């Protein structure tokens, strides 16, 4: 049995999640940077045949280059030969990650599919899983704090995050538990704002004269005390009461984050949005000035892309997603 080939883009959040999954389940792979070493036309043809998927599934439809080339409109009129040739010109046009093994090809990261392929988390034959306790979902009312949980009390920070340069303003006010790491906070901010989380992010702490990588993509030792997975909020906050969160090093979305208050008896273990204003721009639109120009553009394609890519903000949906974010170092 040959070692599976793992094609990824190191800056892609989904690829990093897939890599973490492989590491957690001790799945050895040969890693290949899809941007530096483009899949060849022959490789793509073979993977497409083995996957059983429509060819369109091999396109990175959320990528900037896909949108720049208007492939949504062009692909239906292109032959398969033309599509294979196009995919082979640029690895960033190809959906990632891709896992190629003996007799299988997995395109994109869906944990259930990967677990099924490697028989991870399956119940041995003849055994029945223990029934899970029933859970009653409680809705969080808009503009209100989370409901009290039995025997739960934790210190938390009330923060306000504002996206720099936006007119009209885009901001969110939210709570985040003190025991979270800066990597956890990055996940919270991405969800709170409405980004899709497919780019790298970092924090700039002016008082401490320190930058922290939210989710380092390389050897943890390289970042040392600047590794966001290791540094807890309580090590710097609330003394560092104003700092900057940068999302997507290419588009360079800068967020001003202010610690407005400290609550000693926060009644939940998860973050929650309290109030908001404005919708978040779509990912991969070029940054704040490019986005502001797009809003007033007369170009039909630009307006159609904005309409398709923009997502109206929902505080209820955001809080439902935030309840799934747990502190990485919580015992």
C-alpha positions as CSV (number, residue, x, y, z in Angstrom):
1,X,0.0,0.0,0.0
2,X,1.5,3.3,-1.1
3,X,1.5,6.4,1.1
4,X,-1.4,8.7,0.2
5,X,-0.6,12.0,-1.6
6,X,-1.9,15.1,0.2
7,X,-2.2,18.1,-2.1
8,X,-2.7,21.4,-0.1
9,X,-2.1,25.1,0.0
10,X,-0.2,26.0,3.2
11,X,-2.1,29.3,3.7
12,X,-5.5,27.6,3.3
13,X,-7.4,27.2,6.6
14,X,-9.3,24.1,5.3
15,X,-6.0,22.5,4.3
16,X,-4.6,23.2,7.8
17,X,-7.7,21.6,9.4
18,X,-7.3,18.6,7.1
19,X,-3.6,18.3,8.1
20,X,-4.5,18.5,11.8
21,X,-7.0,15.7,11.2
22,X,-4.4,13.5,9.5
23,X,-2.0,14.2,12.4
24,X,-4.6,13.4,15.0
25,X,-5.4,10.1,13.4
26,X,-1.8,9.2,12.6
27,X,-2.4,9.0,8.9
28,X,1.0,9.3,7.1
29,X,0.9,11.2,3.8
30,X,3.3,12.7,1.3
31,X,2.6,16.5,1.2
32,X,2.7,18.6,-2.0
33,X,2.1,22.3,-2.3
34,X,-0.6,22.6,-5.0
35,X,0.4,26.2,-5.8
36,X,4.1,25.5,-6.3
37,X,3.7,22.2,-8.1
38,X,0.6,22.3,-10.3
39,X,-1.3,19.0,-10.9
40,X,-0.6,17.9,-14.5
41,X,-3.4,17.4,-17.0
42,X,-2.8,13.6,-16.9
43,X,-2.9,13.6,-13.1
44,X,-6.1,15.5,-13.1
45,X,-7.7,13.2,-15.6
46,X,-6.7,10.1,-13.5
47,X,-7.9,11.7,-10.2
48,X,-11.2,12.7,-11.8
49,X,-11.8,9.2,-13.1
50,X,-11.0,7.7,-9.7
51,X,-13.1,10.1,-7.7
52,X,-16.3,9.6,-9.6
53,X,-17.1,13.3,-9.1
54,X,-18.3,15.8,-11.7
55,X,-15.3,17.7,-13.1
56,X,-16.7,21.0,-11.7
57,X,-16.0,19.7,-8.2
58,X,-12.2,20.0,-9.0
59,X,-12.5,23.8,-9.4
60,X,-11.9,26.1,-6.5
61,X,-15.1,28.0,-7.0
62,X,-14.6,30.3,-4.0
63,X,-11.1,31.3,-5.1
64,X,-10.2,34.7,-6.4
65,X,-8.8,33.4,-9.7
66,X,-12.0,31.5,-10.4
67,X,-14.0,34.7,-10.0
68,X,-11.5,36.9,-11.9
69,X,-11.8,34.6,-15.0
70,X,-15.6,34.5,-14.7
71,X,-15.5,30.7,-14.8
72,X,-19.0,30.4,-13.4
73,X,-20.3,31.6,-16.7
74,X,-17.5,30.1,-18.9
75,X,-17.4,26.5,-17.7
76,X,-20.8,25.3,-19.0
77,X,-19.6,26.1,-22.6
78,X,-16.1,24.5,-22.2
79,X,-15.3,20.9,-23.1
80,X,-13.8,18.6,-20.6
81,X,-10.5,18.8,-22.5
82,X,-10.5,22.6,-22.2
83,X,-11.3,22.4,-18.5
84,X,-8.5,19.9,-17.8
85,X,-6.0,22.1,-19.7
86,X,-7.2,25.2,-17.7
87,X,-6.9,23.4,-14.3
88,X,-3.4,22.3,-15.2
89,X,-2.3,25.9,-15.7
90,X,-2.6,27.0,-12.1
91,X,-2.8,25.0,-8.9
92,X,-4.9,27.7,-7.2
93,X,-7.7,27.0,-9.6
94,X,-7.9,23.5,-8.2
95,X,-10.1,22.8,-5.2
96,X,-8.0,21.8,-2.1
97,X,-7.2,19.7,-0.3
98,X,-7.0,16.6,-2.4
99,X,-6.1,13.2,-0.9
100,X,-5.0,10.6,-3.4
101,X,-4.6,7.0,-2.3
102,X,-4.9,3.4,-3.6
103,X,-8.2,3.3,-5.3
104,X,-9.6,6.5,-3.9
105,X,-9.5,10.3,-4.4
106,X,-11.0,12.7,-1.8
107,X,-11.6,16.3,-3.0
108,X,-12.1,18.9,-0.3
109,X,-12.2,18.2,3.4
110,X,-15.3,16.6,4.8
111,X,-14.4,15.0,8.1
112,X,-17.1,12.3,7.8
113,X,-15.9,11.2,4.4
114,X,-12.3,11.1,5.5
115,X,-13.2,9.2,8.7
116,X,-15.2,6.7,6.7
117,X,-12.3,6.1,4.3
118,X,-9.8,5.4,7.1
119,X,-12.4,3.7,9.4
120,X,-11.9,6.3,12.1
121,X,-14.4,6.5,14.9
122,X,-16.4,3.5,13.8
123,X,-18.1,1.2,16.3
124,X,-16.6,-2.4,16.3
125,X,-18.9,-5.0,14.8
126,X,-21.2,-6.4,17.4
127,X,-21.0,-3.4,19.7
128,X,-23.5,-0.7,19.9
129,X,-22.6,2.9,20.7
130,X,-23.8,4.3,24.0
131,X,-26.9,6.5,23.5
132,X,-26.1,10.2,23.7
133,X,-28.0,12.1,26.3
134,X,-30.8,14.2,24.7
135,X,-30.1,17.9,24.4
136,X,-32.6,20.7,24.3
137,X,-31.4,23.6,22.1
138,X,-32.0,26.9,23.7
139,X,-32.3,29.9,21.4
140,X,-30.4,33.0,22.2
141,X,-32.5,36.1,21.9
142,X,-31.1,38.9,19.8
143,X,-29.3,41.7,21.8
144,X,-29.2,39.5,25.0
145,X,-26.5,37.6,26.9
146,X,-26.5,33.8,26.9
147,X,-28.9,32.2,29.3
148,X,-27.6,31.0,32.7
149,X,-26.1,27.5,32.7
150,X,-26.2,25.4,35.8
151,X,-23.0,25.7,37.8
152,X,-21.2,27.7,35.1
153,X,-19.4,30.9,35.9
154,X,-16.2,32.1,34.2
155,X,-14.4,35.4,33.8
156,X,-15.0,37.0,30.3
157,X,-14.1,40.0,28.3
158,X,-16.6,42.3,26.6
159,X,-15.0,43.4,23.4
160,X,-15.9,45.6,20.4
161,X,-14.4,44.9,17.0
162,X,-14.5,47.4,14.2
163,X,-13.4,46.9,10.6
164,X,-11.1,49.8,9.7
165,X,-11.9,52.0,6.8
166,X,-15.5,51.0,6.2
167,X,-18.2,53.5,5.5
168,X,-20.9,53.1,6.8
169,X,-19.2,51.4,9.8
170,X,-19.1,47.6,10.4
171,X,-18.7,46.5,14.0
172,X,-19.6,43.8,16.5
173,X,-19.9,43.8,20.4
174,X,-19.4,40.4,22.0
175,X,-18.2,38.4,25.0
176,X,-15.3,35.9,24.9
177,X,-14.2,33.7,27.9
178,X,-10.9,34.6,29.5
179,X,-9.4,31.0,29.2
180,X,-9.4,31.0,25.4
181,X,-6.1,31.3,23.4
182,X,-5.4,34.0,20.8
183,X,-6.0,31.2,18.2
184,X,-9.5,30.7,19.7
185,X,-10.0,34.4,19.6
186,X,-9.1,34.5,15.9
187,X,-11.8,31.8,15.3
188,X,-14.3,33.9,17.3
189,X,-13.5,37.1,15.4
190,X,-13.8,35.4,12.0
191,X,-17.2,34.0,13.0
192,X,-18.3,37.2,14.7
193,X,-17.5,39.3,11.7
194,X,-18.7,36.9,9.0
195,X,-15.5,36.0,7.2
196,X,-15.2,32.5,5.7
197,X,-12.0,31.7,7.5
198,X,-9.9,30.6,4.5
199,X,-7.0,32.9,5.2
200,X,-4.2,33.5,7.7
201,X,-4.6,36.0,10.5
202,X,-2.5,37.6,13.2
203,X,-2.7,40.0,16.2
204,X,-0.7,43.2,16.7
205,X,-0.3,44.1,20.4
206,X,1.1,47.7,20.6
207,X,1.6,48.0,24.3
208,X,3.5,44.8,24.5
209,X,5.2,45.5,21.1
210,X,4.4,42.0,20.0
211,X,2.8,40.2,17.1
212,X,1.0,36.8,17.6
213,X,0.3,34.4,14.7
214,X,-3.3,33.2,15.2
215,X,-2.7,29.7,13.7
216,X,0.9,29.1,12.7
217,X,1.2,26.9,9.6
218,X,4.7,25.7,10.2
219,X,6.8,24.3,13.0
220,X,5.4,25.6,16.3
221,X,9.0,26.2,17.6
222,X,9.5,28.8,14.9
223,X,7.0,31.2,16.6
224,X,7.8,30.4,20.2
225,X,5.9,32.7,22.5
226,X,4.2,34.3,19.5
227,X,2.3,31.0,18.7
228,X,-1.4,31.8,19.0
229,X,-2.2,28.2,19.9
230,X,-0.1,28.6,23.1
231,X,-0.9,32.1,24.3
232,X,-4.0,32.6,26.4
233,X,-5.9,35.9,26.4
234,X,-5.4,36.2,30.2
235,X,-1.6,36.6,29.6
236,X,-2.2,40.0,28.0
237,X,-5.7,41.1,28.6
238,X,-7.2,43.4,29.9
239,X,-3.9,45.3,30.2
240,X,-3.6,45.2,26.4
241,X,-7.0,46.8,26.0
242,X,-6.7,48.0,22.4
243,X,-5.1,45.9,19.7
244,X,-5.3,45.0,16.0
245,X,-6.6,41.8,14.3
246,X,-5.4,41.3,10.7
247,X,-7.3,38.9,8.5
248,X,-6.0,37.8,5.1
249,X,-2.4,39.0,4.6
250,X,-3.2,39.7,0.9
251,X,-6.3,41.8,1.2
252,X,-5.1,43.0,4.7
253,X,-8.4,43.5,6.5
254,X,-7.5,45.4,9.7
255,X,-9.8,45.2,12.7
256,X,-9.6,47.5,15.8
257,X,-10.4,45.4,18.9
258,X,-11.2,47.2,22.2
259,X,-11.6,45.4,25.6
260,X,-14.6,47.4,26.9
261,X,-15.2,45.6,30.2
262,X,-14.4,42.5,32.3
263,X,-17.2,40.4,33.6
264,X,-16.3,38.2,36.6
265,X,-19.3,35.9,36.5
266,X,-20.0,35.2,32.8
267,X,-22.7,32.5,32.6
268,X,-21.5,30.5,29.7
269,X,-18.4,28.7,28.3
270,X,-18.8,30.0,24.8
271,X,-18.7,33.5,23.2
272,X,-21.7,35.5,22.2
273,X,-22.5,38.5,20.1
274,X,-24.5,41.3,21.9
275,X,-24.9,43.8,19.1
276,X,-23.7,44.6,15.6
277,X,-23.9,47.1,12.8
278,X,-23.3,46.5,9.0
279,X,-22.6,43.4,6.9
280,X,-19.1,42.0,6.4
281,X,-17.5,42.3,2.9
282,X,-17.0,39.1,1.0
283,X,-13.7,37.3,1.1
284,X,-11.2,37.8,-1.7
285,X,-12.6,41.2,-2.9
286,X,-9.2,42.9,-2.7
287,X,-9.4,44.8,0.6
288,X,-11.4,47.7,1.9
289,X,-10.6,50.2,-0.8
290,X,-11.2,47.7,-3.6
291,X,-14.5,46.7,-1.9
292,X,-15.6,50.4,-1.6
293,X,-14.9,50.9,-5.3
294,X,-16.9,47.7,-6.1
295,X,-19.9,49.0,-4.3
296,X,-20.2,52.0,-6.6
297,X,-19.0,50.3,-9.8
298,X,-21.3,50.3,-12.8
299,X,-19.7,47.0,-14.1
300,X,-22.5,44.4,-14.4
301,X,-20.2,41.4,-13.6
302,X,-18.9,43.2,-10.5
303,X,-22.4,43.8,-9.2
304,X,-23.4,40.2,-9.9
305,X,-20.4,38.8,-8.1
306,X,-21.1,41.1,-5.1
307,X,-24.7,39.9,-5.0
308,X,-23.6,36.3,-5.1
309,X,-20.7,36.6,-2.7
310,X,-22.3,38.9,0.0
311,X,-24.1,37.3,2.9
312,X,-26.5,39.4,5.1
313,X,-25.4,39.2,8.8
314,X,-27.5,37.2,11.2
315,X,-26.7,37.5,14.9
316,X,-28.8,34.4,15.7
317,X,-26.9,32.2,13.2
318,X,-23.6,33.7,14.4
319,X,-24.3,32.9,18.0
320,X,-25.4,29.4,17.1
321,X,-22.0,28.9,15.4
322,X,-20.1,30.5,18.4
323,X,-21.6,27.9,20.8
324,X,-19.4,25.3,19.0
325,X,-16.2,27.2,19.6
326,X,-14.5,25.8,22.7
327,X,-11.3,27.0,24.4
328,X,-8.4,25.0,22.9
329,X,-6.6,24.7,26.2
330,X,-9.6,24.2,28.5
331,X,-9.3,21.3,30.8
